[in-house]
Amino acid sequence: MQYDFDTVVDRRGTNSLKWAVGGEELPMWVADMDFLVAPEIQRAITQRAAHGIFGYTEVPGDWYRAISSWWAQRHGLQIPREWILYCTGVVPAISSAIRKLTTPGEKVLVQTPVFNIFYNCIRNNGRQVVENRLVYDGGRYHIDFADLQQKLADPQTTMMLLCNPHNPIGKIWDRTELEEIGALCRRHHVLVLADEIHCDLTDPGQNYTPFAAVSNDCRQNSITCVAPTKTFNLAGLQTSAVLVPSGALRHRVERALGTDEIAEPNTFAITAAVAAYTSGGPWLEALRSYLYQNKQAAAAYLKKELPQVQVVPSTATYLLWLDCRQVRGSGADLADHLRQKTGLYLSGGAQFGGGSEQFLRMNIACPRAQLYAGLQRLKRGVLAYETWWSEQF
Ligand SMILES: Cc1ncc(COP(=O)(O)O)c(C=O)c1O
């Protein structure tokens, strides 16, 4: 079946967070997609809505089966039903785990630059952020394992948030890297929380390795958060699954999610998740291919039209991580400047930490015509910024 990713759908007036912007603005920041969901999902939700009663909902066997079979078929991980806990979102699960499995004042390690909300989850709960800065060699990022080891060895470091694939750099961590992380964390008694929400959005032919699939150390000392919300564009339905192989740990996580009251499902979330994981595969394949073409188109455009902005090579996510260090005067004010001068709303790199003030994150999960409109604004805005900067200094 052919799926249409080219038609521009007007999202204004739908309470979209992304599109709560001025009439002339073009938002390419927060990570949701400007595509209609798979027709199979829309049908299932419409059918459920037609029933007309939306009382308290239980988590049905179909939901567990849908998750297990998706991971077995696509990611080679066998997930027994008892590992799986329902949660209303990945961020709520992370915050809950931090609150219940660490104590105030302890340190939670993140690899920066990273998804900005991780900082909130840690700091808003009275814990400290400890940073294992990813090393950027001008083309690629890699892990500084000596630094990681040193920080994990601090007895005050009790949890590590792993982002796999990693937002914003779009990197899929390989088995060797994950194994080393798993061994180090085990040795230093640091619990790993693996956020794998972007795992299905890899380039065609690229697969991610689930942290829990790597080794017994990884399995027994980890909590993995997954969700259909990024993959299938369902973020507004607020749903996720938390996988905990260790029985003892699972009991504590189950209590955490329960006492934080984030374990009760929304009727439509269940319907959508089951439809997505049972019949969304073909749509996802078409989407991955479209996103890959978008990525190629953006890279080609920038190389030709705006070579001072470089796309950091990635193999996952629909988020382009743009290295703007060659832009004259480039600083943390570039994103604001672009928005003010052209209406293009990107995420400024500074919010992701790790010294990323000269980077931008651009969400390219949109129809190609919209992507080109964004790229043209980016070109116009960057050139205007350089001129403005030159006139100042
Ligand atoms: C790494 C990562 N984790 C979690 C989330 C959000 O998860 P949820 O909407 O389930 O809270 C995002 C959204 O951008 C993300 O990039």
The ligand as a MOL file (V3000), in Angstrom:
LIG
                    3D

  0  0  0     0  0            999 V3000
M  V30 BEGIN CTAB
M  V30 COUNTS 16 16 0 0 0
M  V30 BEGIN ATOM
M  V30 1 C 14.7390 10.5820 24.3870 0
M  V30 2 C 13.3090 10.9240 24.6440 0
M  V30 3 N 12.6740 10.3800 25.6920 0
M  V30 4 C 11.3830 10.6550 25.9660 0
M  V30 5 C 10.6590 11.5300 25.1820 0
M  V30 6 C 9.2400 11.8310 25.5130 0
M  V30 7 O 8.5950 10.7150 26.0170 0
M  V30 8 P 7.0920 10.7820 26.5490 0
M  V30 9 O 6.3350 11.6700 25.6160 0
M  V30 10 O 6.6370 9.3570 26.4960 0
M  V30 11 O 7.1360 11.2930 27.9390 0
M  V30 12 C 11.2830 12.1280 24.0840 0
M  V30 13 C 10.5610 13.0950 23.2490 0
M  V30 14 O 11.1100 13.8200 22.4820 0
M  V30 15 C 12.6310 11.8180 23.8040 0
M  V30 16 O 13.2770 12.3550 22.7670 0
M  V30 END ATOM
M  V30 BEGIN BOND
M  V30 1 1 1 2
M  V30 2 1 2 3
M  V30 3 2 2 15
M  V30 4 2 3 4
M  V30 5 1 4 5
M  V30 6 1 5 6
M  V30 7 2 5 12
M  V30 8 1 6 7
M  V30 9 1 7 8
M  V30 10 2 8 9
M  V30 11 1 8 10
M  V30 12 1 8 11
M  V30 13 1 12 13
M  V30 14 1 12 15
M  V30 15 2 13 14
M  V30 16 1 15 16
M  V30 END BOND
M  V30 END CTAB
M  END
